[in-house]
């Protein structure tokens, strides 16, 4: 059974930074497409960043490109989302996802709140 556990969320002022982590168990993250999604109240869940399986290629949504960086540590079976220059509109629950064809697994989410 694949399990994903996120951590690192919290309350931060505009312009601040947070580093989210997603630890996987029951599988090796290298074989999966790994993604970070977020969902704000009243909005649909949206893709923020992803790393294609078996590569180090990261892709970002237009809203976060240049501010967020997604990385993967195969030895720790963990993916990270370094978030800099945070804005109030980045406030959301952030989810980690592992995808491989029709198989998709989600973490429980971690709350990020950007407010002064």
N, C-alpha and C positions, 0 to 999 in steps of 0.2 A: 504494500500500500504506500503510495506516494503522499508525503506530507510536506507542506510548506509553512514555515513559521516566520512571519515578519516581525521586525522590531525597529526601534529608532525614531518613531514618530514623537510628536510633542507640540508644544506651543513655542512659537518663535516670532520675533519682531520682523516687520518687512525689511528686506535686505540681508537677513540672517541666513544661516545654513543649517541643514540637517543631513545626516547620512543614514539611509534606510538599509537594513539587511534582510535577506531572505535565505534561511537555512533549509536545505532540502534533506529529507531522509527517505529511505526506501528506494532510492534511485541515484543515478549519477547525472548531475545537471548538464554535463557536456553533451549528452545525447538529445536534450530537449531544446526547443525554442523557448527561451526564457523572456518573460515580459513583465514590465511594471505598468499597471493600470491605476486609474483613480476615478473616484465617483464623488462628486459634490452633491449636496442636498438638492433634490429636485431635478437632477441632471442624469444623463446616461453615463454609464461607465465608459471611459475613453482610454485608449492606449497612450502611454507616455513615452516609453522606451522599450526596445527589445534587442536581444542578442540572438542571432541565428545560430542554430545548433551546429556544433563542430567547427565554428568559426569564432573570430573575435569581432565580427562586424556588428556594430551597434547602430540602431536607427532611432530617431527621435521625432516627436511631434513638433510642429512649428512653434507651438506655444512654449516649449521648454528648451529647444535647441540653443546651445551656447550657454545655458545656465545649469543644466542637469547632465550628469555623466553616469552611465551604467557600466559596471564592470563585473567580471566573474572571476572567482577564485576556485579553480577546480579542486585544489587540495583541501579546501575547507567546505567544498560542496555548497558554496554560498554565492549569491549575487547581491550587488550593492547598487544603491541609487544615491549618488552624491548630489545634493540639491543646494545650489548657491543662488544668491540674489533673489531670495524668495519674495513672492508677492501675495497680497491677500487672495487673489484669484487662484492661487495654488492650494488653497484650503480644500481638503477632501480626505476621504479614506483611501489610502493607497494599498493596492493589492498586488501580490506577486502571483504570476501564472506560469505554469509549465505546460507546453503543448507539443504533441507529436501526433500528427494526423488527427484522427477523431478523439484521441485521448487528451483530455484537458483537466488540469488540477489547479485549484485556487488556494491561496492562503486565506487566513481569517481577516486580514486587513489591519492596518495601523493608521491611526488618526494623525493628520498633519493640520495644524491650525496656524495661520499666519495673520497676526493681528497686533496692533499697537496698543 
